[in-house]
Amino acid sequence: RVLRRVRTWEIAPMYLKVGVLNSTDLELGLQPYTRSLTVDGAAATRTRAQGFGDLTPRAKINLWGNDHGETAFALIPFFKVPTANAGLGNRAWEGGLSTPFEAELPHGFEFGVMPMFNVLRNDDDRGNHFQAGGALMLGHALTEHVDGLVEFIGLAHAHRDTPWERSE
């Protein structure tokens, strides 16, 4: 039985980026419009929220395979600025590090894996906890300008009251 379910829709989430060095970009993650519905089965409540989301400044530092080669590896340190409208964010500064690795596979396929390490605010707003996880991706060009991909994301929290998460 699901005690709490959150459904979120985002319109035009994006990262704006500018190259500052041959292997380094500065990026700004934006969530221009987010709509969220939280259904809490235990409390028998439904909560809706909508509006602008949080900002996420980050840097992408390519260690190899910047624009060529069969493999690529980068470091992406980031932090979250709590700018979300009421009910959408947790009003906390958070941050972490992603480490994406990509490899070209035969027949035009691409494989990616991205371990993630984050420090997040506890739901009770008392202290922080560590979150580790990662993403697996398999992609292929559908047309000259469109790629298709399948991605799985799994996250585990080092906080006893925070459950394992997945996204497909």
MARPAFI-989038 format. One line per field, with one value per atom (N, C-alpha, C): residue number from 1; atom name; x, y, z. Coordinates in pm, 1 decimal. Each point is the difference from the previous one (the first is absolute). Layout:
% residues N
k	[NUM  ...]
a	[CA  ...]
x	[X  ...]
y	[Y  ...]
z	[Z  ...]
***
This chain:
% residues 168
k	[1  1  1  2  2  2  3  3  3  4  4  4  5  5  5  6  6  6  7  7  7  8  8  8  9  9  9  10  10  10  11  11  11  12  12  12  13  13  13  14  14  14  15  15  15  16  16  16  17  17  17  18  18  18  19  19  19  20  20  20  21  21  21  22  22  22  23  23  23  24  24  24  25  25  25  26  26  26  27  27  27  28  28  28  29  29  29  30  30  30  31  31  31  32  32  32  33  33  33  34  34  34  35  35  35  36  36  36  37  37  37  38  38  38  39  39  39  40  40  40  41  41  41  42  42  42  43  43  43  44  44  44  45  45  45  46  46  46  47  47  47  48  48  48  49  49  49  50  50  50  51  51  51  52  52  52  53  53  53  54  54  54  55  55  55  56  56  56  57  57  57  58  58  58  59  59  59  60  60  60  61  61  61  62  62  62  63  63  63  64  64  64  65  65  65  66  66  66  67  67  67  68  68  68  69  69  69  70  70  70  71  71  71  72  72  72  73  73  73  74  74  74  75  75  75  76  76  76  77  77  77  78  78  78  79  79  79  80  80  80  81  81  81  82  82  82  83  83  83  84  84  84  85  85  85  86  86  86  87  87  87  88  88  88  89  89  89  90  90  90  91  91  91  92  92  92  93  93  93  94  94  94  95  95  95  96  96  96  97  97  97  98  98  98  99  99  99  100  100  100  101  101  101  102  102  102  103  103  103  104  104  104  105  105  105  106  106  106  107  107  107  108  108  108  109  109  109  110  110  110  111  111  111  112  112  112  113  113  113  114  114  114  115  115  115  116  116  116  117  117  117  118  118  118  119  119  119  120  120  120  121  121  121  122  122  122  123  123  123  124  124  124  125  125  125  126  126  126  127  127  127  128  128  128  129  129  129  130  130  130  131  131  131  132  132  132  133  133  133  134  134  134  135  135  135  136  136  136  137  137  137  138  138  138  139  139  139  140  140  140  141  141  141  142  142  142  143  143  143  144  144  144  145  145  145  146  146  146  147  147  147  148  148  148  149  149  149  150  150  150  151  151  151  152  152  152  153  153  153  154  154  154  155  155  155  156  156  156  157  157  157  158  158  158  159  159  159  160  160  160  161  161  161  162  162  162  163  163  163  164  164  164  165  165  165  166  166  166  167  167  167  168  168  168]
a	[N  CA  C  N  CA  C  N  CA  C  N  CA  C  N  CA  C  N  CA  C  N  CA  C  N  CA  C  N  CA  C  N  CA  C  N  CA  C  N  CA  C  N  CA  C  N  CA  C  N  CA  C  N  CA  C  N  CA  C  N  CA  C  N  CA  C  N  CA  C  N  CA  C  N  CA  C  N  CA  C  N  CA  C  N  CA  C  N  CA  C  N  CA  C  N  CA  C  N  CA  C  N  CA  C  N  CA  C  N  CA  C  N  CA  C  N  CA  C  N  CA  C  N  CA  C  N  CA  C  N  CA  C  N  CA  C  N  CA  C  N  CA  C  N  CA  C  N  CA  C  N  CA  C  N  CA  C  N  CA  C  N  CA  C  N  CA  C  N  CA  C  N  CA  C  N  CA  C  N  CA  C  N  CA  C  N  CA  C  N  CA  C  N  CA  C  N  CA  C  N  CA  C  N  CA  C  N  CA  C  N  CA  C  N  CA  C  N  CA  C  N  CA  C  N  CA  C  N  CA  C  N  CA  C  N  CA  C  N  CA  C  N  CA  C  N  CA  C  N  CA  C  N  CA  C  N  CA  C  N  CA  C  N  CA  C  N  CA  C  N  CA  C  N  CA  C  N  CA  C  N  CA  C  N  CA  C  N  CA  C  N  CA  C  N  CA  C  N  CA  C  N  CA  C  N  CA  C  N  CA  C  N  CA  C  N  CA  C  N  CA  C  N  CA  C  N  CA  C  N  CA  C  N  CA  C  N  CA  C  N  CA  C  N  CA  C  N  CA  C  N  CA  C  N  CA  C  N  CA  C  N  CA  C  N  CA  C  N  CA  C  N  CA  C  N  CA  C  N  CA  C  N  CA  C  N  CA  C  N  CA  C  N  CA  C  N  CA  C  N  CA  C  N  CA  C  N  CA  C  N  CA  C  N  CA  C  N  CA  C  N  CA  C  N  CA  C  N  CA  C  N  CA  C  N  CA  C  N  CA  C  N  CA  C  N  CA  C  N  CA  C  N  CA  C  N  CA  C  N  CA  C  N  CA  C  N  CA  C  N  CA  C  N  CA  C  N  CA  C  N  CA  C  N  CA  C  N  CA  C  N  CA  C  N  CA  C  N  CA  C  N  CA  C  N  CA  C  N  CA  C  N  CA  C  N  CA  C  N  CA  C  N  CA  C  N  CA  C  N  CA  C  N  CA  C  N  CA  C  N  CA  C  N  CA  C  N  CA  C  N  CA  C  N  CA  C  N  CA  C  N  CA  C  N  CA  C  N  CA  C  N  CA  C  N  CA  C  N  CA  C  N  CA  C  N  CA  C]
x	[84.0  -84.0  88.0  -29.1  76.4  -56.4  83.8  -45.1  9.4  100.5  19.1  43.6  -69.2  34.1  8.5  106.7  20.0  4.9  -82.7  1.1  42.2  104.7  53.8  7.9  -43.6  11.0  82.5  94.4  81.4  -13.1  -10.2  -2.5  131.7  70.1  125.3  111.5  23.3  118.6  124.0  101.4  117.1  125.3  113.6  128.9  53.1  25.9  67.0  148.7  80.4  142.6  85.5  118.1  99.5  135.3  74.1  133.0  98.0  76.4  98.7  142.3  19.5  126.9  -33.3  99.4  -24.0  -69.3  22.5  -58.2  -91.2  -39.6  -80.8  -114.9  -120.4  -119.6  -52.6  -57.1  -79.9  -144.8  -85.4  -137.8  -95.3  -121.5  -104.2  -126.2  -43.0  -122.9  -120.0  -100.8  -122.7  -120.6  -98.8  -130.4  -104.0  -24.3  -89.7  -142.0  -52.4  -134.6  -8.0  -41.5  -16.9  -138.2  -63.9  -129.3  10.6  -40.5  17.1  -129.7  -28.9  -113.0  54.4  -19.9  42.4  -123.8  -9.2  -110.3  58.6  -43.8  45.1  -112.4  17.7  -103.0  -20.8  106.7  -10.4  -78.9  22.9  -68.4  -127.4  -23.7  -116.7  -5.1  115.9  6.2  53.7  -36.2  51.3  49.9  125.6  58.8  47.3  -36.8  41.8  89.7  99.9  87.7  42.7  27.5  45.5  79.3  83.7  76.9  144.3  85.9  141.9  69.5  95.6  72.9  132.1  82.7  131.3  99.5  106.0  111.2  113.0  69.5  111.4  123.0  87.2  127.5  92.6  75.3  95.5  110.7  106.3  110.3  15.4  35.2  30.9  145.4  80.5  142.9  31.3  26.1  32.3  145.3  21.0  135.5  61.0  -84.4  44.1  -121.5  26.5  -106.4  -91.8  52.6  -80.3  -92.2  53.1  -81.2  32.9  82.9  36.4  46.1  13.0  45.0  -115.1  35.2  -100.5  -56.0  69.3  -48.6  16.9  -76.5  8.7  -30.5  65.2  -22.1  7.5  -91.2  -3.6  -36.5  23.6  -44.1  -100.5  -112.0  -100.8  -35.8  74.3  -41.0  -115.4  -94.2  -115.6  -51.4  -83.1  -75.7  -135.8  -95.9  -136.8  -27.5  -51.2  -40.1  -151.1  -47.4  -142.1  -85.7  -38.4  -80.7  -141.8  -36.9  -129.9  -115.0  -112.9  -122.6  -40.1  -81.3  -45.5  -62.3  37.5  -54.1  74.9  92.7  74.2  136.9  65.6  134.3  4.3  116.2  14.9  66.9  22.1  58.4  139.3  73.9  132.7  105.8  118.4  117.3  50.2  22.6  48.3  103.7  77.9  101.3  51.1  89.7  55.8  95.8  27.6  94.4  -51.4  -5.5  -30.7  126.5  17.8  120.9  -38.7  -44.9  -46.2  113.4  -24.8  88.9  -85.2  47.6  -70.9  95.3  -56.1  79.1  -81.4  67.9  -63.4  -2.7  -113.6  -16.7  -16.0  9.4  -19.8  -140.4  -12.0  -126.8  -63.9  80.8  -50.9  -63.2  10.5  -54.7  100.1  -51.9  81.9  -45.6  96.6  -27.5  52.9  -75.0  45.2  -30.9  87.5  -21.1  41.5  -78.9  31.9  -24.7  104.3  -12.5  -25.6  -83.8  -35.7  16.4  51.4  20.6  -52.9  -99.2  -66.0  -9.3  -9.2  -30.5  -133.2  -101.9  -136.3  -50.1  -94.0  -62.9  -97.6  -2.2  -95.7  -141.8  -96.9  -139.7  -51.7  53.1  -43.6  70.4  82.5  73.5  100.2  45.1  99.5  121.6  93.2  123.3  -8.1  108.5  14.2  30.7  -12.4  37.6  65.2  68.3  71.5  -90.4  5.9  -74.1  98.4  -4.4  84.1  -90.4  43.1  -79.5  68.6  -79.5  57.1  -104.0  46.1  -85.1  69.4  -80.1  46.7  -77.6  68.1  -63.9  45.4  -93.4  30.2  -69.7  76.7  -56.4  40.4  -73.4  27.1  -63.2  66.9  -55.6  -123.6  -109.1  -121.4  -0.6  47.3  19.4  131.5  32.0  123.8  2.1  -117.9  -6.4  -74.8  -46.6  -77.3  58.6  28.0  47.5  -110.3  -3.6  -90.8  82.0  -54.8  73.5  -93.8  50.7  -66.7  92.0  -59.1  81.3  -65.3  81.3  -45.1  81.5  -69.6  66.4  -39.6  96.7  -25.5  74.1  -66.7  59.0  -25.9  100.2  -14.3  42.6  -79.8  27.3  58.8  97.6  58.7  -73.8  -131.5  -85.4  -112.8  -18.8  -90.9  -144.3  -44.5  -139.5  -19.4  105.4  -9.9  14.7  -101.4  4.7  87.2  31.0  68.6  -89.9  58.4  -77.6  45.2  -90.8  36.5  -79.3  54.9  -65.2  34.3  -98.7  23.2  -42.0]
y	[-118.9  118.9  124.5  93.5  124.5  100.8  44.1  97.4  142.9  26.3  136.5  -7.0  71.9  2.1  145.6  30.9  135.1  -8.8  77.9  10.2  141.3  9.5  130.7  12.9  113.7  34.1  127.4  -0.4  119.4  41.0  128.0  53.1  72.1  -44.8  60.1  6.7  -109.4  3.3  1.2  73.0  15.2  34.3  -19.5  48.2  97.2  122.7  97.9  -15.5  -3.1  -19.8  90.4  27.1  78.9  -67.5  -16.1  -57.3  103.5  -33.2  94.0  -44.6  -129.7  -56.7  -109.0  -52.1  -103.1  -122.5  -29.5  -118.9  30.9  127.0  38.4  91.6  -35.7  82.9  42.8  120.1  42.4  -9.2  -56.4  -24.8  48.8  35.4  42.2  -77.3  -84.9  -77.4  83.2  1.8  75.9  -91.8  27.1  -65.5  111.0  50.0  114.8  -22.5  -121.8  -27.4  -145.1  -19.3  -132.4  -7.3  -114.0  -24.7  -132.6  -2.6  -118.3  -35.0  -130.2  -51.3  -106.5  18.6  -97.2  -59.6  -132.5  -72.3  -79.2  32.3  -68.1  -92.0  -130.9  -97.0  -11.5  11.7  -13.3  115.7  120.9  117.9  33.3  -70.6  23.7  145.1  50.0  137.7  1.9  105.1  28.6  144.0  19.9  133.6  33.0  117.3  45.9  122.4  9.1  117.0  22.6  125.0  30.1  129.6  15.3  122.2  -27.7  97.3  -6.3  -94.8  -79.0  -94.6  55.2  -90.2  37.6  24.2  76.5  21.2  -96.1  -51.2  -91.0  41.6  82.3  29.9  -122.1  -24.1  -110.7  26.9  -77.1  4.3  -141.1  -9.3  -130.6  4.5  -86.8  -3.2  -134.1  2.7  -121.7  -38.6  -120.8  -46.1  -66.5  -64.8  -49.7  -19.2  -8.6  -21.8  118.7  119.2  121.1  6.8  -0.8  6.0  -112.2  -93.9  -109.3  -120.1  -112.2  -120.6  -95.6  -121.8  -103.4  0.4  65.2  12.3  143.4  34.4  133.4  -12.8  85.1  1.9  144.4  36.6  138.0  3.0  113.5  30.6  114.4  -14.2  106.4  34.7  92.6  47.4  99.6  -2.0  89.3  35.8  103.1  30.7  53.1  -13.9  44.1  126.5  101.1  124.9  -8.5  13.4  -18.2  118.2  -1.0  108.4  -43.4  -125.1  -53.3  68.0  9.5  51.5  -88.4  53.2  -73.0  -133.5  -104.9  -132.2  -81.6  60.4  -73.0  -46.1  77.1  -35.2  -12.9  -35.9  -14.7  121.3  105.1  126.4  -20.1  -100.2  -29.6  7.3  43.4  -6.8  -144.4  -59.6  -137.9  -6.7  -107.3  -11.9  -139.8  -15.6  -132.7  -5.4  -123.3  -25.0  -116.3  20.2  -106.2  -28.6  -127.0  -39.6  -83.1  65.6  -74.7  -61.4  -124.3  -70.5  -47.3  22.5  -44.8  -76.2  -98.7  -79.8  -27.0  6.2  -37.4  -151.6  -53.3  -143.3  -28.3  -124.1  -33.0  38.5  17.8  27.7  131.9  97.2  133.5  16.0  -98.6  11.6  70.2  64.8  62.1  -51.5  -22.6  -44.0  105.2  28.4  94.9  -48.9  35.6  -26.7  126.2  39.6  123.1  -18.6  -37.0  -1.5  142.3  10.2  129.9  -6.5  106.8  11.0  136.5  2.4  124.9  15.4  124.7  32.2  74.6  -58.0  52.5  34.6  91.5  37.8  -108.8  -35.2  -98.4  54.6  -90.2  41.1  72.0  -33.0  65.9  134.2  41.2  127.2  8.4  -116.6  -3.8  -73.4  71.2  -60.1  -47.8  -60.3  -46.9  -148.7  -61.3  -139.6  -19.3  -111.3  -35.1  -84.3  25.3  -78.9  -45.7  -127.3  -52.5  -70.8  -2.3  -67.9  8.9  -16.1  6.5  -15.9  16.7  -13.7  -90.2  -80.3  -81.1  45.0  12.6  49.7  -80.4  -25.8  -60.8  83.9  48.7  88.5  -37.5  55.5  -22.4  114.6  44.2  105.8  -52.8  76.7  -35.0  63.9  124.0  71.9  76.0  79.1  78.6  97.2  50.8  102.1  -44.2  -124.6  -46.7  -131.2  -3.7  -122.0  -55.4  -130.0  -64.7  -64.1  -6.1  -63.5  -60.8  -98.9  -61.7  21.8  45.7  32.0  -57.0  -51.3  -45.6  74.4  56.1  71.7  -64.7  -30.2  -53.5  81.4  30.9  82.9  -63.9  -4.1  -52.3  107.6  20.6  102.6  -63.0  67.6  -44.7  69.1  -15.6  57.9  -99.8  -45.2  -113.6  25.4  123.6  27.6  35.2  -9.0  35.5  -126.4  -33.1  -126.0  7.3  -118.3  -14.9  56.9  63.3  58.5  -57.5  -2.0  -38.9  84.7  14.2  72.8  -71.1  -17.1  -70.2  88.0]
z	[0.0  0.0  0.0  -87.9  -9.3  99.8  91.1  98.6  -52.4  -83.2  -49.4  -145.3  -86.4  -141.6  -45.8  -73.5  -51.9  -151.7  -66.2  -146.3  -36.0  -81.8  -36.2  -151.0  -50.6  -141.8  -10.5  -93.9  -23.1  -145.7  -22.9  -135.7  -24.8  -102.3  -47.3  104.1  77.6  86.9  -89.3  40.4  -87.8  77.7  -68.1  48.3  -103.6  42.2  -85.1  27.6  -104.4  25.5  -86.2  54.0  -71.0  20.7  -108.6  9.1  49.6  103.0  53.3  -31.4  -18.6  -44.0  -101.6  -66.4  -99.7  58.7  127.5  61.3  118.7  16.9  115.7  -41.2  47.0  -20.2  136.1  5.0  114.7  -44.5  86.1  -38.1  108.7  -42.4  93.7  -32.1  94.9  -15.9  41.0  -87.8  24.9  -7.1  81.5  -5.1  -12.1  -123.7  -16.3  51.0  -17.0  50.8  45.9  123.1  58.3  64.1  -16.7  63.7  73.3  125.8  82.2  71.9  8.2  76.7  93.8  130.8  100.2  64.6  -5.8  62.7  116.6  120.4  120.4  47.3  -23.8  36.1  149.3  77.8  145.8  60.4  -50.4  53.7  -77.5  -111.7  -86.2  -47.9  -48.2  -50.6  -141.9  -72.8  -134.6  1.8  -41.0  -0.5  -141.1  -49.7  -132.5  15.9  -88.3  -2.7  -144.5  -34.0  -135.2  -1.7  -103.8  -16.3  -37.0  26.2  -30.9  97.2  -49.4  84.2  49.9  50.7  52.1  -113.6  28.7  -93.1  37.6  -101.4  25.8  -79.7  57.0  -65.5  9.0  -107.0  0.5  -100.3  12.8  -96.0  -55.6  -127.3  -59.6  -43.8  60.4  -27.1  -67.0  -129.1  -74.4  27.0  52.0  26.8  -122.7  -82.0  -130.7  -89.4  -130.5  -97.2  -16.6  9.4  -2.9  -122.4  -119.7  -121.6  -97.2  39.5  -89.2  82.4  -64.3  68.4  26.0  32.3  22.7  142.0  93.1  137.1  47.2  102.2  60.7  148.9  80.4  144.5  47.1  90.6  49.4  147.7  61.2  136.3  -9.5  72.7  -0.6  144.7  62.1  132.7  -16.1  94.7  -10.9  137.9  4.4  120.7  -41.4  89.9  -26.6  79.5  -68.6  63.5  22.6  123.6  29.0  -44.9  -127.2  -57.5  -34.5  27.2  -41.1  72.5  -71.6  60.9  117.8  88.9  118.8  -40.4  71.2  -24.8  -103.4  -74.4  -103.4  46.3  80.5  45.3  150.7  50.4  144.9  64.3  -77.5  50.1  59.3  -48.4  54.9  -109.1  38.8  -87.0  3.8  -115.8  -8.5  -110.8  -3.1  -104.0  -15.0  -97.2  -20.9  -117.0  -41.1  -108.4  -84.3  -131.5  -95.3  -80.0  -38.8  -72.6  -122.9  -107.6  -117.5  -82.2  -44.0  -91.9  -117.3  -123.5  -119.5  -89.4  -72.0  -93.5  -125.5  -114.4  -126.2  -9.3  -43.3  -19.0  -149.9  -39.5  -141.9  -49.5  -130.9  -67.9  42.4  40.4  30.9  136.7  86.8  134.7  90.5  105.2  102.9  136.1  88.7  136.4  95.2  106.2  100.2  140.2  91.0  141.7  75.1  100.5  71.8  149.9  74.9  145.4  51.5  105.5  58.0  152.0  57.1  144.3  43.1  89.0  37.4  151.1  44.1  138.8  -3.4  67.1  -4.4  139.9  5.8  126.3  41.5  128.2  50.0  -12.1  -19.4  -12.9  123.7  118.0  122.7  21.5  -98.2  2.4  115.2  50.2  106.7  -51.5  -55.7  -47.8  -144.3  -43.7  -137.6  -1.7  -116.3  -16.1  -136.5  -12.2  -122.3  -88.7  -130.0  -98.1  -106.5  -35.2  -106.9  -99.3  -121.9  -101.9  -133.8  -101.0  -132.1  -107.6  -122.6  -116.9  -100.6  -67.7  -112.5  -122.1  -114.9  -120.0  -120.2  -90.4  -128.5  -105.1  -97.8  -100.4  -140.6  -97.1  -142.1  -77.7  -106.3  -85.0  -72.8  5.0  -72.8  -138.2  -6.4  -125.3  12.8  -99.0  4.3  117.2  40.2  104.6  126.2  5.5  115.4  51.4  131.0  64.8  89.5  11.6  94.1  110.0  121.6  107.9  101.7  69.2  112.9  119.7  110.9  117.1  124.8  90.1  131.1  104.2  100.2  108.4  132.3  83.7  132.8  103.8  112.3  104.9  136.0  84.4  135.8  98.7  102.8  100.5  125.9  58.6  126.6  115.4  0.2  103.2  21.3  118.6  23.7  -42.0  -4.9  -34.8  -146.9  -80.4  -140.5  -83.8  -81.4  -75.1  -124.4  -54.3  -128.7  -107.3  -102.6  -108.5  -132.9  -96.8  -135.7  -98.5  -118.5  -107.9  -129.3  -84.1  -127.2  -114.8]
***
